[in-house]
Amino acid sequence: MAKTNPGRFFEAYRLGETIRHAVPRSVSGGERALYHTLYPARHALHSSDAFAQSCGFPVSPLDDLITFHTVFGKTVPDISLNAVANLGYAEGRWLTPLWPGDTITAESEVIGLKENSNGKTGVVWVRTRGLNQRGETLLEYVRWVMVRKADPDAPAPEPVIPDLARVVAPEKLVMPQGLDFTGYDFALAGEPHRLDDYEIGEIIDHVDGVTVEEAEHMMATRLWQNTAKVHFDATLRPDGRRLIYGGHVISMARALSFNGLANAQLIAGLNGGAHANPCFAGDTVTAWSEVLDKAETPAPGVGALRLRLVATKGGVPGRLRDDAGKYLPEVLLDLDHWALVPV
């Protein structure tokens, strides 16, 4: 009997099955320190206990993307170890803050299957939940991946494509317990901009750039216990290059967005996303955002901005696709999300 895990192939998935992912992960201030070392992250709510307490929290929660990466990393051995591509995200919501000392587990339900016409791959849709030690859901999201078949002759399943919301409705965003921006300190946060200072359709050039280094991206991917081989093994690609984990680009772009969106303190929803083109060591990541929508929330002093966050390796802010509707070659990431800001 084989003792090692080759990962799942497309024909192994069953509609409706729930996969419990190994291994539980307890987090602490160490993850925060490493996260802020690897990325230029400096949103005040995730940096200072005193600032967080002034916003109604007992202490500073860990960065929202620490939750995302840790949960995502748990799913890799069962969902995407044999993936050709991570195709998209939808219906993501952060439901409970992640506090130092929490333990994260993850589980995924298979909600869609469709074999591709080539008979060699298929698309798997999963709804993933990350939970804390009290059984509270920290995060939930849908993602879909293209996965290889081990046996091209294996019969195709009946195709089921889930009907997913294009946008998380603002009223479905969950406000963290106690969150209150009525006493918000704009000077300490770093910028004076409130919800109404942003206009729908506005493009924000985040100005700064960071060149991705080989060692840093592998360290970050290991931090999240993400075991996808293409991020580490240079022999897996014909060009001998390691593919940068897409989440590394997400965190880099989110951190760069501080310049112009310093008051977008918390990520509340993930509407959709695409890793438009691959990123490799030596690429310099820059970012821009487009304001897509604004909404009120029931939390005191708190509003929501719907933002398109775009990471690029060059190009012009505001330019995303060519005349044929395809992503421009310099676009790395197109991420549609909700962020919480003071009103």
C-alpha positions in Angstrom: 0.0 0.0 0.0 1.4 3.4 -1.0 2.2 5.6 1.9 2.6 8.9 0.0 -0.2 11.2 -1.3 -0.2 11.8 -5.0 -3.1 14.2 -4.8 -6.5 13.8 -6.2 -7.2 13.7 -9.9 -10.4 14.8 -11.6 -12.2 11.5 -11.7 -11.8 11.1 -7.9 -14.2 13.9 -7.0 -17.8 13.3 -6.2 -20.5 15.9 -6.3 -21.7 16.8 -2.8 -18.8 15.2 -0.9 -17.2 17.1 2.0 -13.4 17.0 2.3 -11.8 17.7 5.7 -8.4 19.1 5.2 -5.3 18.4 7.3 -3.5 19.9 9.3 -4.8 22.2 12.0 -2.8 25.4 12.4 -2.5 27.6 15.5 -1.5 31.2 14.7 0.1 33.9 16.7 1.9 37.2 16.5 4.6 35.3 14.7 2.5 35.0 11.5 1.8 38.8 11.7 5.5 39.6 12.0 6.4 37.4 9.1 3.5 38.7 7.0 4.6 42.3 7.5 8.1 41.3 6.7 7.2 39.6 3.4 4.8 42.3 2.3 4.8 46.1 2.8 1.6 45.7 4.9 0.8 48.6 7.3 -2.9 49.0 7.7 -3.3 50.4 11.3 -6.0 48.0 12.4 -3.7 45.0 11.8 -0.6 46.8 13.2 -1.7 48.2 16.6 -3.6 46.8 19.5 -4.3 50.4 20.7 -5.7 51.4 17.3 -7.8 48.3 17.2 -9.2 48.9 20.7 -10.2 52.4 19.6 -12.2 50.7 16.8 -14.0 48.4 19.2 -11.8 45.3 19.1 -10.1 43.7 22.2 -6.8 43.4 20.3 -5.5 43.8 16.8 -6.8 40.9 14.6 -4.4 39.2 12.2 -4.5 40.4 8.6 -7.5 39.1 6.7 -5.3 37.6 4.0 -3.5 35.5 6.7 -6.8 33.8 7.2 -7.2 33.4 3.4 -3.7 32.0 2.8 -3.8 29.6 5.7 -7.2 28.2 4.7 -6.2 28.1 1.1 -2.9 26.3 1.9 -4.9 23.6 3.8 -6.9 22.8 0.7 -4.0 22.4 -1.8 -3.2 18.7 -1.1 -6.8 17.7 -1.7 -8.0 20.2 -4.3 -5.2 21.6 -6.4 -2.1 19.4 -6.1 -2.7 18.2 -9.6 -4.3 21.4 -10.9 -3.4 22.9 -14.3 -4.8 26.3 -13.2 -6.7 28.1 -10.5 -9.6 29.6 -12.5 -11.5 31.9 -10.2 -13.2 32.9 -6.9 -16.7 33.9 -5.9 -19.0 34.4 -2.9 -16.2 35.0 -0.5 -17.0 36.4 2.9 -14.9 37.0 6.1 -17.3 36.1 8.9 -15.2 36.2 12.1 -11.9 37.9 12.8 -8.8 35.8 13.3 -7.2 36.5 16.7 -3.7 35.5 17.9 -4.0 32.1 19.5 -6.7 30.8 17.3 -6.5 27.4 15.6 -7.6 27.1 12.0 -9.1 24.1 10.3 -10.6 23.9 6.8 -13.2 21.8 4.9 -14.4 21.9 1.3 -17.7 20.8 -0.3 -17.6 19.8 -4.0 -20.4 21.8 -5.6 -19.7 21.4 -9.3 -17.9 19.1 -11.8 -17.4 19.4 -15.6 -15.0 17.4 -17.8 -13.3 19.4 -20.5 -13.7 18.6 -24.2 -10.1 17.3 -24.4 -11.0 14.4 -22.0 -7.7 15.0 -20.2 -8.8 17.5 -17.6 -11.9 18.8 -15.8 -13.1 21.7 -13.7 -13.9 21.2 -10.0 -15.9 23.8 -8.0 -15.5 23.7 -4.2 -17.0 25.8 -1.4 -14.3 26.1 1.3 -14.8 27.1 4.9 -12.1 28.0 7.4 -13.1 27.5 11.0 -11.6 28.4 14.4 -11.3 26.2 17.5 -14.8 27.1 18.6 -16.3 25.9 15.3 -17.0 29.5 14.1 -16.6 30.1 10.4 -13.7 32.6 9.8 -14.0 32.6 6.0 -15.9 31.0 3.2 -15.4 31.2 -0.5 -15.9 29.3 -3.7 -13.1 28.6 -6.1 -12.8 26.5 -9.2 -9.7 24.7 -10.6 -8.8 22.8 -13.7 -7.5 19.4 -12.6 -5.8 16.7 -14.6 -7.3 13.2 -15.0 -5.2 10.2 -14.1 -7.0 8.1 -16.6 -8.1 9.9 -19.8 -10.5 7.0 -20.4 -12.3 7.3 -17.1 -16.0 8.2 -17.7 -17.0 11.8 -17.4 -19.4 12.7 -14.6 -22.7 14.4 -15.4 -21.8 18.1 -15.7 -23.0 20.3 -12.9 -22.0 24.0 -13.0 -23.0 25.9 -9.9 -25.0 29.2 -10.2 -22.8 31.7 -8.4 -23.5 35.3 -7.4 -21.6 37.8 -9.5 -21.3 40.1 -6.4 -21.7 39.5 -2.7 -24.7 41.8 -1.9 -23.7 44.5 0.6 -26.4 43.4 3.0 -24.8 40.0 3.1 -21.4 41.3 4.3 -20.8 40.4 8.0 -19.7 43.2 10.3 -17.2 42.0 13.0 -18.7 42.1 16.5 -17.8 45.4 18.2 -16.5 47.2 15.1 -17.0 51.0 15.5 -15.3 53.7 13.4 -17.1 56.7 15.1 -13.9 57.5 17.0 -11.6 56.7 14.1 -8.2 58.4 14.2 -7.4 59.4 10.6 -4.0 60.8 11.5 -2.8 57.5 13.0 -4.4 55.6 10.1 -2.3 57.5 7.6 -4.8 59.2 5.3 -7.8 61.5 5.7 -10.1 59.8 3.1 -13.6 58.7 4.1 -16.2 56.7 2.2 -17.7 59.7 0.4 -14.3 60.9 -0.7 -14.2 58.0 -3.2 -16.2 58.3 -6.5 -17.5 55.3 -8.4 -15.3 54.9 -11.5 -12.3 56.5 -9.8 -8.9 55.0 -10.7 -6.3 55.1 -7.9 -2.7 54.5 -8.9 -0.9 53.1 -5.9 2.4 54.4 -7.2 4.8 52.0 -5.5 6.3 48.8 -6.8 8.1 45.7 -5.3 10.3 43.3 -7.2 9.5 39.7 -6.4 12.5 37.7 -5.1 12.8 33.9 -5.5 13.5 33.2 -1.8 10.8 35.5 -0.5 8.0 34.0 -2.5 9.0 30.4 -1.5 9.3 31.5 2.1 5.8 33.0 1.9 4.3 29.9 0.3 5.8 27.7 2.9 4.5 30.0 5.6 0.9 29.1 4.5 1.9 25.4 4.2 1.0 25.5 0.5 2.5 22.4 -1.1 1.8 23.0 -4.7 4.9 21.7 -6.5 5.1 24.4 -9.2 6.0 27.0 -6.6 9.1 25.2 -5.5 10.3 22.7 -8.1 12.1 24.3 -11.1 12.1 21.0 -13.0 8.3 21.0 -13.5 8.2 23.7 -16.1 10.0 23.6 -19.5 11.4 27.0 -18.9 12.9 26.0 -15.5 11.1 28.7 -13.6 9.1 28.5 -10.4 5.6 29.9 -10.6 4.8 32.6 -8.0 1.8 31.6 -5.8 -1.1 33.7 -6.9 -1.9 34.6 -3.3 1.6 36.1 -3.0 0.6 38.6 -5.7 -2.8 39.2 -3.9 -1.0 40.2 -0.7 1.6 42.3 -2.5 -1.1 44.2 -4.3 -3.2 44.6 -1.1 -0.2 46.0 0.8 0.7 48.4 -2.1 -2.9 49.7 -2.1 -2.2 51.3 1.3 -1.1 54.3 -0.7 -4.5 55.7 -1.6 -6.6 53.2 0.5 -5.0 53.4 3.9 -8.4 53.5 5.5 -9.7 50.3 3.7 -8.9 48.5 7.0 -10.7 45.2 6.6 -11.6 42.9 3.7 -15.2 41.8 4.1 -16.1 40.1 0.8 -14.5 38.5 -2.3 -16.7 38.9 -5.4 -14.4 37.4 -7.9 -10.9 37.2 -9.1 -8.6 36.0 -11.8 -4.8 35.3 -12.0 -4.6 36.8 -15.4 -1.0 36.0 -16.2 1.8 34.2 -14.4 4.3 36.0 -12.2 7.9 35.0 -11.8 10.9 36.1 -9.7 12.3 39.3 -11.1 8.9 40.8 -12.0 8.2 44.1 -10.4 4.6 44.2 -9.1 2.7 47.5 -9.1 -1.0 48.0 -8.4 -4.0 50.2 -9.1 -7.6 50.1 -7.9 -11.0 51.1 -9.4 -13.9 52.1 -7.2 -16.8 49.9 -8.4 -19.5 50.7 -5.8 -20.2 52.1 -2.3 -22.6 51.0 0.4 -23.6 51.7 4.0 -23.3 49.1 6.7 -25.1 48.6 10.1 -21.8 49.0 12.0 -21.4 52.5 13.5 -19.2 54.8 11.4 -18.4 52.0 8.9 -19.0 52.0 5.2 -18.1 49.5 2.4 -16.2 50.2 -0.8 -16.3 47.7 -3.6 -12.9 47.8 -5.3 -11.2 46.2 -8.3 -7.6 45.6 -7.2 -5.3 45.1 -10.2 -1.7 43.9 -9.9 0.5 44.5 -12.9 4.1 44.2 -14.0 4.1 47.5 -15.9 1.4 49.2 -18.0 -0.9 52.1 -17.5 -3.3 52.3 -14.5 -6.9 51.8 -15.6 -5.9 49.6 -18.6 -7.0 46.0 -18.1 -8.0 44.3 -21.4 -7.2 44.6 -25.1 -9.7 45.3 -27.8 -10.6 41.6 -28.0 -11.5 41.6 -24.3 -8.4 39.6 -23.2 -6.3 40.6 -20.3 -3.3 42.6 -21.3 0.0 40.6 -20.9 1.3 42.8 -18.1 -1.8 42.2 -15.9 -1.2 39.7 -13.2 -4.3 39.9 -11.0 -7.8 41.2 -11.2 -9.5 41.0 -7.8 -13.0 42.3 -7.0 -13.6 42.7 -3.3 -15.4 44.7 -0.6 -13.4 46.6 2.0 -14.6 48.4 5.2 -13.8 52.1 5.6 -14.8 54.9 7.9 -17.7 57.1 6.8 
